Amino acid sequence: MRRIGRRASDNNAVPTAEVVILQVDELTEAASNPPPAEPGIAPDPAGSGAIRAEFRRAAATAALPPGLLAAVRFGPATADKPLGKGPLRINVALTPLTPAVDTELWWAAGAVQHGSAGAIRYAHDEQRLIAVLELDEREHGGIVGAAAAAYSQMRQFQQQSSFPHLLRIWNYLDAINQGVGDLERYREFCVGRTRGLGQALAGSYPAATGIGHQHTTHCLQVYWLASRSPGTSIENPRQVSAYRYPRDHGPASPTFARATLATDGTLLISGTASIVGHVSKHGGDALAQLDETLRNLAALNERADALRPAQSPPKDLLKVYLRDPTHLDTVVGKLEQAFPGGTAIYLAADICRSELLLEVECLRLREGR
Protein backbone atom coordinates (compact mmCIF):
# COMPACT_ATOMS: atom_id res chain seq x y z
CA MET A 1 0.00 0.00 0.00
CA ARG A 2 1.20 3.51 -0.76
CA ARG A 3 0.66 5.81 2.22
CA ILE A 4 0.47 9.53 1.51
CA GLY A 5 3.26 11.06 3.58
CA ARG A 6 4.83 9.66 6.71
CA ARG A 7 3.82 9.63 10.36
CA ALA A 8 3.95 13.05 11.97
CA SER A 9 5.48 12.89 15.92
CA ASP A 10 -31.47 24.73 4.80
CA ASN A 11 -31.86 27.52 2.99
CA ASN A 12 -35.10 25.48 3.01
CA ALA A 13 -36.19 26.65 -0.42
CA VAL A 14 -34.72 24.68 -3.28
CA PRO A 15 -34.99 26.21 -6.75
CA THR A 16 -37.07 24.51 -9.36
CA ALA A 17 -35.35 22.59 -12.13
CA GLU A 18 -35.66 25.60 -14.45
CA VAL A 19 -34.02 27.93 -11.93
CA VAL A 20 -31.17 25.48 -11.39
CA ILE A 21 -30.43 25.53 -15.08
CA LEU A 22 -30.50 29.32 -15.21
CA GLN A 23 -28.13 29.59 -12.24
CA VAL A 24 -25.40 27.47 -13.79
CA ASP A 25 -22.05 29.24 -14.04
CA GLU A 26 -20.45 27.12 -16.70
CA LEU A 27 -16.87 26.16 -17.03
CA THR A 28 -16.13 23.87 -19.94
CA GLU A 29 -12.98 21.83 -19.79
CA ALA A 30 -12.38 20.19 -23.14
CA ALA A 31 -12.36 16.42 -23.12
CA SER A 32 -9.36 16.72 -25.41
CA ASN A 33 -7.41 18.30 -22.52
CA PRO A 34 -6.91 15.26 -20.25
CA PRO A 35 -5.18 15.40 -16.87
CA PRO A 36 -1.39 15.10 -16.91
CA ALA A 37 0.07 11.64 -16.63
CA GLU A 38 0.29 10.40 -13.03
CA PRO A 39 1.11 6.96 -11.64
CA GLY A 40 -2.03 4.87 -11.97
CA ILE A 41 -4.00 7.62 -13.75
CA ALA A 42 -4.59 7.50 -17.48
CA PRO A 43 -6.67 9.78 -19.69
CA ASP A 44 -10.25 8.63 -19.89
CA PRO A 45 -10.83 6.49 -22.98
CA ALA A 46 -13.27 8.25 -25.29
CA GLY A 47 -16.80 7.54 -24.22
CA SER A 48 -15.91 5.17 -21.36
CA GLY A 49 -17.40 7.37 -18.63
CA ALA A 50 -15.59 5.32 -15.99
CA ILE A 51 -15.23 6.58 -12.41
CA ARG A 52 -11.64 7.73 -11.89
CA ALA A 53 -10.15 9.05 -8.68
CA GLU A 54 -6.89 9.29 -6.78
CA PHE A 55 -5.39 10.57 -3.54
CA ARG A 56 -2.63 13.13 -3.76
CA ARG A 57 -0.50 15.31 -1.53
CA ALA A 58 -1.29 18.94 -2.21
CA ALA A 59 -0.76 22.14 -0.29
CA ALA A 60 -3.84 24.27 0.40
CA THR A 61 -2.68 26.87 -2.11
CA ALA A 62 -1.42 24.42 -4.74
CA ALA A 63 -2.78 24.71 -8.26
CA LEU A 64 -4.98 21.77 -9.22
CA PRO A 65 -4.50 19.93 -12.50
CA PRO A 66 -6.97 20.34 -15.36
CA GLY A 67 -9.56 17.69 -16.10
CA LEU A 68 -11.01 17.45 -12.58
CA LEU A 69 -14.64 17.20 -11.53
CA ALA A 70 -13.97 17.84 -7.83
CA ALA A 71 -11.18 18.11 -5.27
CA VAL A 72 -11.81 17.23 -1.62
CA ARG A 73 -9.16 18.61 0.73
CA PHE A 74 -8.68 17.40 4.31
CA GLY A 75 -7.24 19.89 6.77
CA PRO A 76 -7.77 23.42 8.08
CA ALA A 77 -10.62 25.29 6.45
CA THR A 78 -9.94 27.84 3.74
CA ALA A 79 -12.17 30.74 2.77
CA ASP A 80 -11.73 30.07 -0.93
CA LYS A 81 -14.73 28.28 -2.45
CA PRO A 82 -14.59 29.31 -6.10
CA LEU A 83 -17.54 28.57 -8.33
CA GLY A 84 -16.97 28.26 -12.05
CA LYS A 85 -13.17 28.28 -11.74
CA GLY A 86 -11.62 24.84 -11.88
CA PRO A 87 -13.14 21.84 -10.12
CA LEU A 88 -15.65 21.90 -7.30
CA ARG A 89 -13.61 22.42 -4.12
CA ILE A 90 -14.68 20.83 -0.85
CA ASN A 91 -12.80 21.26 2.41
CA VAL A 92 -13.33 18.67 5.17
CA ALA A 93 -12.19 19.82 8.60
CA LEU A 94 -10.47 16.60 9.67
CA THR A 95 -6.80 16.55 10.62
CA PRO A 96 -4.61 14.37 8.38
CA LEU A 97 -2.21 12.09 10.24
CA THR A 98 0.52 12.71 7.70
CA PRO A 99 2.70 15.82 7.42
CA ALA A 100 1.16 17.16 4.21
CA VAL A 101 -2.41 18.13 3.35
CA ASP A 102 -4.25 15.27 1.68
CA THR A 103 -6.57 15.70 -1.28
CA GLU A 104 -9.08 13.38 -2.93
CA LEU A 105 -9.31 14.03 -6.67
CA TRP A 106 -12.26 13.03 -8.84
CA TRP A 107 -11.47 13.17 -12.56
CA ALA A 108 -14.07 14.30 -15.07
CA ALA A 109 -15.23 12.31 -18.08
CA GLY A 110 -15.60 15.14 -20.59
CA ALA A 111 -16.80 18.72 -20.23
CA VAL A 112 -17.66 20.03 -16.75
CA GLN A 113 -20.45 22.38 -15.70
CA HIS A 114 -20.63 24.13 -12.32
CA GLY A 115 -23.56 25.69 -10.52
CA SER A 116 -25.43 26.34 -7.30
CA ALA A 117 -28.97 25.73 -6.07
CA GLY A 118 -29.70 27.41 -2.76
CA ALA A 119 -26.95 26.31 -0.38
CA ILE A 120 -25.86 23.47 -2.66
CA ARG A 121 -22.74 23.83 -4.81
CA TYR A 122 -22.19 21.24 -7.54
CA ALA A 123 -20.25 20.18 -10.61
CA HIS A 124 -21.09 17.56 -13.20
CA ASP A 125 -19.86 16.02 -16.41
CA GLU A 126 -21.94 13.91 -18.80
CA GLN A 127 -22.03 10.91 -16.47
CA ARG A 128 -21.92 11.99 -12.83
CA LEU A 129 -22.43 14.86 -10.40
CA ILE A 130 -20.69 15.78 -7.16
CA ALA A 131 -22.41 18.23 -4.82
CA VAL A 132 -21.86 19.65 -1.35
CA LEU A 133 -24.07 21.26 1.26
CA GLU A 134 -22.75 22.95 4.42
CA LEU A 135 -25.13 24.21 7.11
CA ASP A 136 -24.45 26.00 10.39
CA GLU A 137 -26.24 24.00 13.08
CA ARG A 138 -26.90 27.17 15.07
CA GLU A 139 -29.16 28.44 12.31
CA HIS A 140 -31.32 25.29 12.47
CA GLY A 141 -31.72 24.76 16.20
CA GLY A 142 -29.16 21.98 16.47
CA ILE A 143 -28.14 18.81 14.70
CA VAL A 144 -31.68 17.41 14.25
CA GLY A 145 -32.87 20.52 12.44
CA ALA A 146 -29.66 20.87 10.42
CA ALA A 147 -29.78 17.24 9.27
CA ALA A 148 -33.48 17.52 8.38
CA ALA A 149 -32.82 20.70 6.38
CA ALA A 150 -29.76 19.25 4.63
CA TYR A 151 -31.47 16.07 3.56
CA SER A 152 -34.66 17.85 2.56
CA GLN A 153 -32.62 20.11 0.28
CA MET A 154 -30.67 17.15 -1.08
CA ARG A 155 -33.87 15.20 -1.73
CA GLN A 156 -35.51 18.05 -3.64
CA PHE A 157 -32.33 18.79 -5.58
CA GLN A 158 -31.89 15.15 -6.59
CA GLN A 159 -35.53 14.78 -7.60
CA GLN A 160 -35.04 17.65 -10.07
CA SER A 161 -31.60 16.57 -11.22
CA SER A 162 -30.51 14.84 -14.42
CA PHE A 163 -28.34 12.71 -12.12
CA PRO A 164 -31.07 11.30 -9.85
CA HIS A 165 -29.27 8.19 -8.61
CA LEU A 166 -27.22 8.59 -5.44
CA LEU A 167 -24.13 6.37 -5.34
CA ARG A 168 -22.30 7.66 -2.26
CA ILE A 169 -22.81 10.18 0.58
CA TRP A 170 -20.35 11.56 3.15
CA ASN A 171 -21.56 13.22 6.38
CA TYR A 172 -19.29 15.14 8.78
CA LEU A 173 -20.49 16.74 12.02
CA ASP A 174 -19.23 17.95 15.39
CA ALA A 175 -19.23 16.01 18.68
CA ILE A 176 -20.77 12.91 17.14
CA ASN A 177 -20.74 10.93 20.43
CA GLN A 178 -21.88 13.74 22.73
CA GLY A 179 -25.08 13.02 24.66
CA VAL A 180 -26.55 9.97 26.36
CA GLY A 181 -28.93 7.41 24.89
CA ASP A 182 -31.28 8.83 22.26
CA LEU A 183 -29.79 12.29 22.88
CA GLU A 184 -26.43 11.22 21.46
CA ARG A 185 -25.73 13.53 18.56
CA TYR A 186 -25.25 10.75 15.99
CA ARG A 187 -28.66 9.33 16.89
CA GLU A 188 -30.13 12.83 16.61
CA PHE A 189 -28.46 13.23 13.22
CA CYS A 190 -30.14 9.99 12.09
CA VAL A 191 -33.51 11.33 13.24
CA GLY A 192 -33.02 14.52 11.24
CA ARG A 193 -31.77 12.66 8.19
CA THR A 194 -34.85 10.43 8.22
CA ARG A 195 -37.15 13.45 8.50
CA GLY A 196 -35.45 15.17 5.59
CA LEU A 197 -35.43 12.15 3.31
CA GLY A 198 -38.91 10.87 3.99
CA GLN A 199 -39.41 7.81 1.80
CA ALA A 200 -37.29 9.13 -1.07
CA LEU A 201 -34.60 6.44 -0.90
CA ALA A 202 -36.49 3.57 0.71
CA GLY A 203 -35.29 0.32 -0.80
CA SER A 204 -32.38 1.91 -2.70
CA TYR A 205 -30.08 3.45 -0.13
CA PRO A 206 -26.57 4.47 -1.26
CA ALA A 207 -23.29 3.82 0.50
CA ALA A 208 -22.47 6.43 3.14
CA THR A 209 -20.13 7.58 5.89
CA GLY A 210 -20.97 9.43 9.11
CA ILE A 211 -17.93 10.79 10.97
CA GLY A 212 -17.24 13.30 13.73
CA HIS A 213 -14.89 16.27 13.78
CA GLN A 214 -12.54 16.37 16.76
CA HIS A 215 -12.88 20.14 17.11
CA THR A 216 -15.82 22.54 16.94
CA THR A 217 -16.92 23.85 13.53
CA HIS A 218 -20.72 24.23 14.09
CA CYS A 219 -20.98 22.84 10.55
CA LEU A 220 -22.90 19.87 9.22
CA GLN A 221 -21.24 19.02 5.92
CA VAL A 222 -22.78 16.60 3.43
CA TYR A 223 -21.33 15.84 0.03
CA TRP A 224 -22.38 13.22 -2.46
CA LEU A 225 -21.75 11.47 -5.76
CA ALA A 226 -24.73 10.91 -8.07
CA SER A 227 -25.15 9.37 -11.50
CA ARG A 228 -27.48 9.18 -14.48
CA SER A 229 -27.52 5.39 -13.99
CA PRO A 230 -28.48 3.58 -10.79
CA GLY A 231 -25.98 1.54 -8.85
CA THR A 232 -26.64 -1.74 -7.06
CA SER A 233 -26.84 -1.71 -3.27
CA ILE A 234 -24.67 -4.34 -1.60
CA GLU A 235 -25.24 -5.68 1.91
CA ASN A 236 -22.87 -7.64 4.13
CA PRO A 237 -23.97 -11.17 5.13
CA ARG A 238 -21.98 -10.73 8.37
CA GLN A 239 -24.01 -7.69 9.41
CA VAL A 240 -27.60 -6.60 9.87
CA SER A 241 -28.41 -3.96 7.27
CA ALA A 242 -28.04 -0.57 8.97
CA TYR A 243 -31.56 0.51 7.97
CA ARG A 244 -32.89 -2.57 9.81
CA TYR A 245 -31.09 -1.98 13.10
CA PRO A 246 -33.16 -2.72 16.20
CA ARG A 247 -34.43 0.07 18.46
CA ASP A 248 -31.33 -0.38 20.67
CA HIS A 249 -29.42 1.92 18.30
CA GLY A 250 -31.83 4.85 18.37
CA PRO A 251 -35.30 5.99 17.28
CA ALA A 252 -34.26 6.21 13.60
CA SER A 253 -32.06 3.64 11.91
CA PRO A 254 -29.11 4.82 9.79
CA THR A 255 -30.27 4.99 6.18
CA PHE A 256 -27.42 3.67 4.06
CA ALA A 257 -26.27 0.53 2.26
CA ARG A 258 -23.02 -1.20 3.14
CA ALA A 259 -21.75 -0.54 -0.40
CA THR A 260 -22.83 0.55 -3.87
CA LEU A 261 -21.70 -1.16 -7.06
CA ALA A 262 -21.65 1.33 -9.94
CA THR A 263 -22.44 0.31 -13.51
CA ASP A 264 -18.76 0.50 -14.51
CA GLY A 265 -17.81 -2.05 -11.83
CA THR A 266 -16.51 0.47 -9.30
CA LEU A 267 -17.33 -0.54 -5.73
CA LEU A 268 -17.99 2.26 -3.24
CA ILE A 269 -17.83 0.81 0.26
CA SER A 270 -19.40 2.66 3.18
CA GLY A 271 -17.57 3.51 6.36
CA THR A 272 -16.96 0.04 7.81
CA ALA A 273 -16.11 -0.86 11.39
CA SER A 274 -15.88 -3.71 13.88
CA ILE A 275 -19.56 -4.65 13.89
CA VAL A 276 -20.96 -8.17 13.54
CA GLY A 277 -24.71 -8.49 13.27
CA HIS A 278 -25.56 -5.12 14.78
CA VAL A 279 -23.18 -5.35 17.76
CA SER A 280 -19.81 -3.63 18.16
CA LYS A 281 -16.93 -6.04 18.80
CA HIS A 282 -13.52 -5.86 20.51
CA GLY A 283 -14.00 -2.76 22.65
CA GLY A 284 -10.71 -1.08 23.52
CA ASP A 285 -8.59 -3.21 21.13
CA ALA A 286 -7.72 -1.30 17.96
CA LEU A 287 -5.91 -4.17 16.25
CA ALA A 288 -8.74 -6.64 16.88
CA GLN A 289 -11.23 -4.04 15.64
CA LEU A 290 -9.17 -3.61 12.48
CA ASP A 291 -9.10 -7.38 11.90
CA GLU A 292 -12.91 -7.49 12.22
CA THR A 293 -13.22 -4.50 9.89
CA LEU A 294 -11.04 -6.24 7.31
CA ARG A 295 -13.29 -9.29 7.46
CA ASN A 296 -16.27 -7.06 6.77
CA LEU A 297 -14.51 -5.38 3.84
CA ALA A 298 -13.57 -8.79 2.41
CA ALA A 299 -17.19 -9.95 2.65
CA LEU A 300 -18.39 -6.89 0.70
CA ASN A 301 -15.74 -7.36 -1.98
CA GLU A 302 -16.76 -11.01 -2.30
CA ARG A 303 -20.43 -10.09 -2.74
CA ALA A 304 -19.57 -7.51 -5.36
CA ASP A 305 -17.26 -9.87 -7.26
CA ALA A 306 -20.16 -12.29 -7.65
CA LEU A 307 -22.14 -9.57 -9.45
CA ARG A 308 -19.55 -8.43 -11.97
CA PRO A 309 -17.35 -10.19 -14.53
CA ALA A 310 -13.72 -10.90 -13.76
CA GLN A 311 -11.52 -7.89 -14.49
CA SER A 312 -7.95 -6.80 -14.05
CA PRO A 313 -6.70 -6.17 -10.48
CA PRO A 314 -8.48 -3.28 -8.78
CA LYS A 315 -7.04 -0.05 -7.46
CA ASP A 316 -8.04 0.49 -3.84
CA LEU A 317 -8.37 3.95 -2.28
CA LEU A 318 -8.95 3.78 1.47
CA LYS A 319 -9.97 6.50 3.89
CA VAL A 320 -9.08 5.51 7.43
CA TYR A 321 -10.58 7.35 10.39
CA LEU A 322 -8.76 6.94 13.72
CA ARG A 323 -10.14 8.10 17.07
CA ASP A 324 -6.67 7.92 18.67
CA PRO A 325 -3.70 8.88 16.45
CA THR A 326 -1.36 6.76 18.59
CA HIS A 327 -2.82 3.71 16.81
CA LEU A 328 -1.56 4.94 13.45
CA ASP A 329 1.57 2.81 13.07
CA THR A 330 -0.22 -0.40 14.06
CA VAL A 331 -3.08 0.26 11.65
CA VAL A 332 -0.81 1.27 8.78
CA GLY A 333 1.21 -1.94 8.95
CA LYS A 334 -1.88 -4.15 8.93
CA LEU A 335 -3.57 -2.29 6.07
CA GLU A 336 -0.43 -2.38 3.94
CA GLN A 337 -0.52 -6.16 4.20
CA ALA A 338 -4.24 -6.37 3.45
CA PHE A 339 -4.22 -3.94 0.49
CA PRO A 340 -0.84 -4.17 -1.24
CA GLY A 341 -0.65 -1.49 -3.92
CA GLY A 342 -3.54 0.45 -2.41
CA THR A 343 -3.40 4.06 -1.23
CA ALA A 344 -4.73 5.31 2.10
CA ILE A 345 -5.46 8.65 3.73
CA TYR A 346 -5.36 8.56 7.53
CA LEU A 347 -7.51 11.08 9.41
CA ALA A 348 -8.07 11.91 13.08
CA ALA A 349 -11.81 11.60 13.64
CA ASP A 350 -14.52 10.33 15.97
CA ILE A 351 -16.55 7.28 14.98
CA CYS A 352 -20.35 7.03 15.15
CA ARG A 353 -20.27 4.66 18.16
CA SER A 354 -18.17 5.69 21.15
CA GLU A 355 -16.74 2.18 21.61
CA LEU A 356 -15.39 2.04 18.07
CA LEU A 357 -11.79 3.14 17.62
CA LEU A 358 -11.57 3.18 13.84
CA GLU A 359 -13.50 3.05 10.60
CA VAL A 360 -12.38 2.31 7.05
CA GLU A 361 -14.07 3.16 3.77
CA CYS A 362 -12.92 1.96 0.38
CA LEU A 363 -13.26 3.03 -3.22
CA ARG A 364 -12.37 0.00 -5.36
CA LEU A 365 -11.73 1.18 -8.90
CA ARG A 366 -11.59 -1.32 -11.75
CA GLU A 367 -8.80 -1.64 -14.30
CA GLY A 368 -6.40 0.47 -12.24
CA ARG A 369 -8.26 3.75 -12.82
N, C-alpha and C positions, 0 to 999 in steps of 0.2 A: 504494500500500500504506500502511495505517496502521501506524506503529511505536509500540509502547507505550513512552512516555517518550523521552528524548533521550540521546545519548551521554554517558556519565559519564567527565572527564579521568581347624529342623524339630522345634518340637514335632513329632516324627515321627508322632504319633497324630492322625488326623483323625476327628472325631466321625462317627457314622453319620448318615444323612439325618434320622432321627427326633430325634437329639440336636440337630442344627443347628436344627431347627424350634423345639425347646423353648428354645434359647438366645437366640432373637431378642428383642431389646429394641426394640419397635416405636416408631416415630414416624410418625404419619400426617399428611401435609401435603395438605390438600384440593385436589383438582384444580381446584376453583372459586377457589383462591387463587393465580393465576398470578404469575410474576415481574413486577416493575415494568417498565414500558416502557424499553427501552434501544435505542440505534441498532443496527439489524440484528437485534434480538431481538423476536419477537412471541410472545404466548401460544400454547401448543400447541393447534391445532385439535382439537376433541373427537374422540378416537378415532384420531388420525393416528399416534401413536406414533413420530414422526420423531425421529431423532437431532438434538439441538440443543446447541450449545456456543458459547462465546466466550472471548476473552482479555480480562482486565481488570486495571487497576492497583488494588492493594488492599494496605493496610498489614497487617502480621501480626496486629494486634489489631482490625482492622476487622470490623464486623458483616457477615455475608453475607446476601444477599437470600433471601427465601423461594422455594420452588419448585425447589430444587437437589437433584440426585442426589449430586454430589460436587464438591469444590473441591480442586484440586491447586496448591499454593503452591511457588514456587521461591525459595530463599533460605535464610538461617540456620534451623537446626532450632528448633522450639518444643516444649515439653513437653506442650502441650495436644493430646490426641487424643480428643476427646469421642465417645462412642458413644451414639446415641439422642438427640442434641441437634443438630438441624440436619443438614446434609449430611455425608457421609463426608469427612473431612479427611485429605489426604495432603500431606506436606512432602517435597520433593525437594531435596537439599543441593547444588544447582548455583547458582553466582553469576550473577544476571541482569546483563546488560551495559547496563542502563538504570538511572536513579537510583531508581526505585521498585520495590517487590516486585511480581512478576508472578504472576498467578493464572489458572489454566485452570478454567473453570466448565462443568460438565455439567448441563444442565437436566433435570428429571424430567418424565415423561409420566404424570401421575397421582400417586396415593398412594405414599409411600416407606416401606420397611421397612429397618431396620438390624439387624445382628447380628454375631456372631463365631463362628468355628469353629477352635479351637486358636489358632494365631498369626494367622489370617486375619481381617481386619475387612472388612465389606462393607455395601453398600446396594443396594437394587434397587427398581424400580417394576414395572409390569405387563409391560414389554417387555424391559428390559435390567438388567444387574447390573454394578457396578464393585466390585472387591475389591483389597486390598493385603496384602502379606506382607513383613515386614522381619525379617531374621535377622542375628545377629551372627556373622560368619565365625569368630571365635575359639571359639565354642561348637560348631563343626562341623568343626574341623581344617583350615580354609582354604576357599578359594573353590570347589574341587571338591565338597567335602562340603556346603557351604552351598547351592550351586546344585542338587545332587541332592536335598537335603531340601526346598528351596523348590518345585521342580517336582514332586516326589512329592506334597507336600501339595496343590499346585494341581490336579494330575491327579485325586486322590481327591475333592477338593472338587467339581470340575467334573463328575465322573462321578455324583455324588449330587445335583447341582443341577438346579433347574427351568430354568436358563439354561445349557444344556450346550455351547453353540456359542461358542467363542472368536473374537472379531473382531480384537482388538488387544492386544498385550502391550508393556509398557515395563520394561526392566531397567537398573538403575543400580548400579555397583560401584566400588570403589576401584582405583587403580593398574592400569588396564585393559591398559596396554602393558608392564607390568613383567614381566621374565623373557625368556629367549631360546628361540627355537624352540617346541617343544611345551610348554615351561614358561611361556610367556607367559600372563598371567592371563586374557586373553579366551579363548584356546584352552582353558585349564583350565575356565573357566566353561562353554564349549560341551560339554565332556566331562561335567560334572556335570549340565547341563540334559538331555542325552541320556539319562543314567542315570535321572534322575527321571521323565522322560516315558515311557520305554519306547517302545512302539508306539502310544501313545494318540492321537497326532495325525497319524500317517503318512498322507500323501496329502491332508491338509486343514489344512495349517499356516496360522496367522493371520499378519497383519502384525505386525512387532515392531521394537523399537529396543534396542540395547545400547550404553550410553554410560558413560564413566568420570568419577568425581568428580576434581577437581583438588586435593583435600585429603583427609586420612584421616578416615573415619567408622567403619570396621570393619563397615559395614552393606551387605548385599546387599538391595536393595529391588526388588520386582517388583509391579507393579500391572497390572490388566487390565480389559478391557471384554468382556462376554459377553452373549449374546442367546438368546431362545427359538428364534429362526430362524437357520439357517446363512447365512453370507455366502458369497461366491464368491471364491476365491483368484485373484489376478492376478499373472502373471509378466511380466517385461520382456524383449522380444525382443532387446534390446541386451546382456543379461547372462545368464550362466549362473545358474540357480536356486541360491540359497544352499545349499539342502539337497543339491545335487549338486556342490558344490565338490570339486575334486581334493584328494588327500592333501597337496598343498603347503600348504594352509591349516590343517592340524591333524588330529589323529586323529578328531575328531567334527565333522561339518559343522554350520554354524548352521542351526537348524530354524525357519525362518520363510518366509513368502511375501513377495513384494515389495509387495503391497498386498492389501487385502480390500475387496470391494464389498458393502456391506450391502443388505438387501432394500428399503430406502427410497431407494436410489440414492446414499447417502453413500459416498465413497471414502476409505478410511483407508490412507494410504501409509506404508510402513515408513521408517525412517531410511535415507536415500539419499545416496550419495556418488559420487566420481569413479572409478567402476569400470566397465570395459567387458569383456565376457566374464566372467572372474573376476580380472582384473588391474587393480591400481590405476594411475591415469593422472595425469600432470602433477605429479610430486613436487616439492614446494617452491614451487609457483605457486598461490596461493589463488584468484586470479581465473579461471585456466584450469580449476581443479578445480570452481569454481562453475559455469562454463559447461557442463562435462561433466555435473554433477549436474542442471542444468536440462534437459539433453537427456534424461536418464533420467526425470525427473519428467514431461516432456512425453510420452514414450513410454507411461508408465503411464496417464496421463490419456486418451491416444488409445485404448488397449486397453479401458479402462473405458467410454468413450463408445460404443464399438461394441456394448456389452452392455446398454445402457440407452437408453430413449427420450429424445429431445431434451427438455430442460427449460430453465427460465429460468437466467440466469447463476448460477454457483456462488458460494459464499462460501468463500474459502480461509483457513485458519488454519495458519500455518507455525511450526514450532519449529526454530530454527537453532542448532546447536551449533558453537562456534568454539574451536579449540585455542589460538589466539593472539588475544587481544582487539584487538590493533592492526590486525587485518584488518576490524574492524567497519564502518567507514565505506565501504570498497570494496564489501563484501558487501551492505550495506543499499541502496546506490544501484542495484546490479544487480537485486536482488530486487524493489525497488519498480517497476522497469520490467517485470519478468517477471510480476508478480502485482499489477497495479493494482487497488486496492480491497481487497486482502487485508490481513491483520493478522499480524504476526510477533512472536515472543518470541525474543530473542537471549540465549544462555547460554554461559558459559565452561565448556568440557568437553573431555575427551579422547575421541578417536574410536577405534573398535575396531582399526584398523590404524595403526601409528605414522607411516606416510608420509602419511596423510590429514589434511588441515588443517581440514576442515569436513564437516558432515553436515546434511541438511535432511529433516524429515518434514512431511507435509501431511495435514490433515483437510479434505477438500473436501465441504462441505455443499451440499445442493441447495436451490433455491428461497430462497436467502438466509437460511437458518435460523441 
